[in-house]
């Protein structure tokens, strides 16, 4: 049943520095859309609504106009432990109905496993739910789940962190430390089947995954250790090096691996030293903020900001600037039809906000 969280809607205004040049800025407005605790993933449901996960459990539909929150019933059971919980969400709306995909930490005998859940959304309930993927490596660790989703036609890509066991990222037989592709195949006993492929390896903890609309390439960013966050263009069978290669250091100091990519490994196209703790990524295609045209926006958990990465004519990064600051821990972001942004903040209160031009 839908409930309105408040009749007192007071926009929270921050000064957001939108850089066209280092000397020019414009004001924008940040308004609270929903008071959902520790939101993690968000996707469009339709033009008027978004759907949001809470890491501590729960899926919610939010009306952009009325701010009414509707709680979705029959979500999968998750184990909330440190970085684990109910994480990303993706929506597929096709001829066979409206399907929801959830990446989450599934309880196991020894701890948790990364899992992907598929269900039909009918009214306010998930129906015919099933896990279409369960990791072949569960763990008692509470770190490095990855769990960012991206649908591309009949394929579902998602990131799987190394779960704190870095050596697994170089083992092609273990799902940890990889980007995985699930390919939808013909129906079997009334339901589609999904074929798993380990698409790339050598990842630490990727929490950004997005399709470049101008090249068709899949981009991912991931957390380095102490420094060495990076953006990669994902190619099939590529090895992105972790932990053989790392541009960061151990938390206690000292090198981890090589700081270059020898033959057989793929280089990142962008690095952050020191780390910004990236989470969430989008390619801006809207018109509300023309200074962001053909830029990549990346959230920063560590610094509570959104970074705008500039691209050259070949759509490769050249430099970056802080686009929005003092937001709180940015977990995820999406672009709405009008070019405004929905931003998730990893906070206990007022975690779903909208950034738009001040009218």
TAJOBEL-V844757 format. One record per residue. SS is DSSP state (a for helix, b for strand, c for the rest). PHI is phi in whole degrees, 0 to 359 (none if undefined). BURIAL is # if it has 24 or more other ideal C-beta (glycine too) atoms within 12 Angstrom, else .. Layout:
BEGIN
ss=SS phi=PHI burial=BURIAL
ss=SS phi=PHI burial=BURIAL
END
This chain:
BEGIN
ss=c phi=none burial=.
ss=c phi=285 burial=.
ss=b phi=227 burial=.
ss=b phi=271 burial=.
ss=c phi=285 burial=#
ss=c phi=193 burial=.
ss=c phi=269 burial=.
ss=c phi=261 burial=.
ss=c phi=255 burial=.
ss=c phi=242 burial=.
ss=c phi=299 burial=.
ss=b phi=261 burial=.
ss=c phi=254 burial=.
ss=c phi=239 burial=#
ss=c phi=272 burial=.
ss=c phi=254 burial=#
ss=c phi=271 burial=#
ss=c phi=257 burial=#
ss=c phi=276 burial=#
ss=c phi=262 burial=.
ss=c phi=226 burial=.
ss=c phi=302 burial=.
ss=c phi=258 burial=.
ss=c phi=242 burial=.
ss=c phi=215 burial=.
ss=c phi=223 burial=.
ss=c phi=270 burial=.
ss=b phi=226 burial=#
ss=b phi=244 burial=#
ss=b phi=246 burial=#
ss=b phi=241 burial=#
ss=b phi=289 burial=#
ss=b phi=260 burial=#
ss=b phi=205 burial=#
ss=c phi=263 burial=#
ss=c phi=248 burial=#
ss=c phi=286 burial=#
ss=c phi=47 burial=#
ss=b phi=295 burial=#
ss=b phi=236 burial=#
ss=b phi=228 burial=#
ss=b phi=212 burial=#
ss=b phi=211 burial=#
ss=b phi=284 burial=#
ss=c phi=262 burial=#
ss=c phi=201 burial=.
ss=c phi=293 burial=.
ss=c phi=255 burial=.
ss=b phi=224 burial=#
ss=b phi=240 burial=#
ss=b phi=233 burial=#
ss=b phi=228 burial=#
ss=b phi=259 burial=#
ss=b phi=248 burial=#
ss=c phi=303 burial=#
ss=c phi=277 burial=#
ss=c phi=112 burial=#
ss=c phi=128 burial=#
ss=b phi=236 burial=#
ss=b phi=224 burial=#
ss=b phi=265 burial=#
ss=b phi=237 burial=#
ss=b phi=279 burial=#
ss=c phi=289 burial=#
ss=c phi=274 burial=.
ss=c phi=264 burial=.
ss=c phi=67 burial=#
ss=b phi=285 burial=#
ss=b phi=254 burial=#
ss=b phi=245 burial=#
ss=b phi=276 burial=#
ss=c phi=272 burial=#
ss=b phi=269 burial=.
ss=c phi=70 burial=.
ss=c phi=278 burial=#
ss=c phi=292 burial=#
ss=c phi=286 burial=.
ss=c phi=237 burial=#
ss=c phi=252 burial=#
ss=c phi=270 burial=#
ss=b phi=213 burial=#
ss=c phi=53 burial=.
ss=c phi=277 burial=#
ss=b phi=271 burial=#
ss=c phi=160 burial=#
ss=b phi=270 burial=#
ss=b phi=254 burial=#
ss=b phi=277 burial=#
ss=b phi=219 burial=#
ss=b phi=220 burial=#
ss=b phi=242 burial=#
ss=b phi=233 burial=#
ss=b phi=242 burial=.
ss=b phi=229 burial=.
ss=c phi=295 burial=.
ss=c phi=271 burial=.
ss=b phi=125 burial=.
ss=b phi=261 burial=#
ss=b phi=248 burial=#
ss=b phi=246 burial=#
ss=b phi=241 burial=#
ss=b phi=236 burial=#
ss=b phi=255 burial=#
ss=b phi=206 burial=#
ss=b phi=265 burial=#
ss=b phi=272 burial=#
ss=b phi=297 burial=.
ss=c phi=227 burial=#
ss=c phi=296 burial=.
ss=c phi=253 burial=.
ss=c phi=161 burial=#
ss=b phi=214 burial=#
ss=b phi=229 burial=#
ss=b phi=294 burial=#
ss=b phi=220 burial=#
ss=b phi=239 burial=#
ss=b phi=249 burial=#
ss=b phi=243 burial=#
ss=b phi=206 burial=#
ss=b phi=273 burial=#
ss=b phi=264 burial=#
ss=b phi=235 burial=.
ss=c phi=58 burial=.
ss=c phi=245 burial=#
ss=b phi=219 burial=.
ss=b phi=274 burial=#
ss=b phi=236 burial=.
ss=b phi=56 burial=.
ss=b phi=289 burial=#
ss=b phi=203 burial=#
ss=b phi=277 burial=#
ss=b phi=267 burial=#
ss=b phi=206 burial=#
ss=b phi=226 burial=#
ss=c phi=303 burial=#
ss=c phi=276 burial=.
ss=c phi=220 burial=#
ss=c phi=273 burial=#
ss=b phi=200 burial=#
ss=c phi=275 burial=.
ss=c phi=289 burial=#
ss=c phi=252 burial=.
ss=c phi=233 burial=#
ss=c phi=58 burial=#
ss=c phi=275 burial=#
ss=b phi=71 burial=#
ss=b phi=76 burial=#
ss=b phi=265 burial=#
ss=b phi=251 burial=#
ss=b phi=209 burial=#
ss=b phi=268 burial=#
ss=b phi=229 burial=#
ss=c phi=55 burial=.
ss=c phi=264 burial=.
ss=b phi=237 burial=#
ss=b phi=238 burial=#
ss=b phi=261 burial=#
ss=b phi=207 burial=#
ss=b phi=263 burial=#
ss=b phi=231 burial=#
ss=c phi=291 burial=#
ss=c phi=279 burial=#
ss=c phi=58 burial=#
ss=c phi=83 burial=#
ss=c phi=248 burial=#
ss=a phi=301 burial=#
ss=a phi=296 burial=.
ss=a phi=294 burial=#
ss=a phi=292 burial=#
ss=a phi=255 burial=#
ss=c phi=256 burial=.
ss=c phi=291 burial=.
ss=c phi=273 burial=.
ss=c phi=249 burial=#
ss=c phi=289 burial=#
ss=c phi=301 burial=#
ss=c phi=75 burial=#
ss=b phi=219 burial=#
ss=b phi=251 burial=#
ss=b phi=246 burial=#
ss=b phi=247 burial=#
ss=b phi=255 burial=#
ss=b phi=253 burial=.
ss=b phi=285 burial=#
ss=b phi=242 burial=.
ss=b phi=297 burial=.
ss=b phi=294 burial=.
ss=b phi=227 burial=.
ss=c phi=55 burial=.
ss=c phi=87 burial=.
ss=b phi=229 burial=.
ss=b phi=294 burial=#
ss=b phi=255 burial=.
ss=b phi=235 burial=#
ss=b phi=258 burial=.
ss=b phi=271 burial=#
ss=b phi=225 burial=.
ss=b phi=282 burial=#
ss=b phi=277 burial=#
ss=b phi=209 burial=#
ss=b phi=230 burial=#
ss=c phi=82 burial=#
ss=c phi=251 burial=#
ss=c phi=266 burial=#
ss=c phi=206 burial=#
ss=b phi=282 burial=#
ss=b phi=233 burial=#
ss=b phi=222 burial=#
ss=b phi=209 burial=#
ss=b phi=205 burial=#
ss=b phi=269 burial=#
ss=c phi=289 burial=#
ss=c phi=289 burial=.
ss=c phi=263 burial=.
ss=c phi=242 burial=.
ss=c phi=81 burial=.
ss=c phi=278 burial=#
ss=b phi=267 burial=#
ss=b phi=252 burial=#
ss=b phi=221 burial=#
ss=b phi=238 burial=#
ss=b phi=214 burial=#
ss=c phi=285 burial=#
ss=c phi=276 burial=#
ss=c phi=280 burial=#
ss=b phi=268 burial=#
ss=c phi=92 burial=#
ss=c phi=88 burial=#
ss=b phi=300 burial=#
ss=b phi=210 burial=#
ss=b phi=250 burial=#
ss=b phi=232 burial=#
ss=b phi=267 burial=#
ss=b phi=277 burial=#
ss=c phi=236 burial=.
ss=c phi=298 burial=.
ss=c phi=68 burial=.
ss=b phi=283 burial=#
ss=b phi=242 burial=#
ss=c phi=265 burial=#
ss=c phi=100 burial=#
ss=c phi=299 burial=#
ss=c phi=262 burial=#
ss=c phi=299 burial=#
ss=b phi=238 burial=#
ss=c phi=205 burial=#
ss=c phi=263 burial=#
ss=c phi=244 burial=#
ss=b phi=236 burial=.
ss=c phi=299 burial=.
ss=c phi=297 burial=.
ss=c phi=269 burial=.
ss=c phi=100 burial=.
ss=c phi=101 burial=.
ss=b phi=286 burial=.
ss=c phi=255 burial=#
ss=c phi=209 burial=#
ss=b phi=292 burial=.
ss=c phi=255 burial=.
ss=c phi=208 burial=.
ss=c phi=254 burial=#
ss=c phi=287 burial=.
ss=c phi=303 burial=.
ss=c phi=99 burial=.
ss=c phi=240 burial=#
ss=c phi=256 burial=#
ss=c phi=280 burial=#
ss=c phi=291 burial=#
ss=c phi=266 burial=#
ss=b phi=204 burial=#
ss=b phi=226 burial=#
ss=b phi=242 burial=#
ss=c phi=226 burial=.
ss=c phi=286 burial=.
ss=c phi=293 burial=#
ss=c phi=250 burial=#
ss=c phi=58 burial=#
ss=b phi=287 burial=#
ss=b phi=205 burial=#
ss=b phi=82 burial=#
ss=b phi=200 burial=#
ss=b phi=211 burial=#
ss=b phi=263 burial=#
ss=c phi=281 burial=#
ss=c phi=237 burial=#
ss=c phi=277 burial=#
ss=c phi=242 burial=.
ss=c phi=297 burial=#
ss=c phi=240 burial=#
ss=a phi=299 burial=.
ss=a phi=290 burial=#
ss=a phi=259 burial=#
ss=c phi=306 burial=.
ss=c phi=55 burial=#
ss=b phi=242 burial=#
ss=b phi=258 burial=#
ss=b phi=256 burial=#
ss=b phi=231 burial=#
ss=b phi=279 burial=#
ss=b phi=238 burial=#
ss=c phi=289 burial=#
ss=c phi=293 burial=#
ss=c phi=254 burial=#
ss=c phi=62 burial=#
ss=b phi=215 burial=#
ss=b phi=245 burial=#
ss=b phi=259 burial=#
ss=b phi=258 burial=#
ss=b phi=261 burial=#
ss=b phi=280 burial=#
ss=b phi=242 burial=#
ss=c phi=273 burial=.
ss=c phi=292 burial=.
ss=c phi=262 burial=.
ss=c phi=62 burial=#
ss=c phi=248 burial=#
ss=b phi=296 burial=#
ss=b phi=240 burial=.
ss=b phi=197 burial=.
ss=b phi=214 burial=#
ss=b phi=212 burial=#
ss=b phi=282 burial=#
ss=b phi=266 burial=#
ss=b phi=223 burial=#
ss=c phi=236 burial=#
ss=c phi=58 burial=.
ss=c phi=271 burial=#
ss=c phi=112 burial=#
ss=c phi=293 burial=#
ss=b phi=281 burial=#
ss=b phi=262 burial=#
ss=b phi=201 burial=#
ss=b phi=202 burial=#
ss=b phi=223 burial=#
ss=b phi=260 burial=#
ss=c phi=271 burial=#
ss=c phi=300 burial=.
ss=c phi=275 burial=.
ss=c phi=93 burial=#
ss=c phi=285 burial=#
ss=b phi=238 burial=#
ss=b phi=260 burial=#
ss=b phi=236 burial=#
ss=b phi=262 burial=#
ss=b phi=247 burial=#
ss=c phi=283 burial=#
ss=c phi=226 burial=#
ss=c phi=287 burial=.
ss=c phi=234 burial=.
ss=c phi=54 burial=#
ss=c phi=277 burial=#
ss=b phi=243 burial=#
ss=b phi=233 burial=#
ss=b phi=238 burial=#
ss=b phi=252 burial=#
ss=b phi=210 burial=#
ss=b phi=297 burial=#
ss=c phi=282 burial=.
ss=c phi=267 burial=.
END
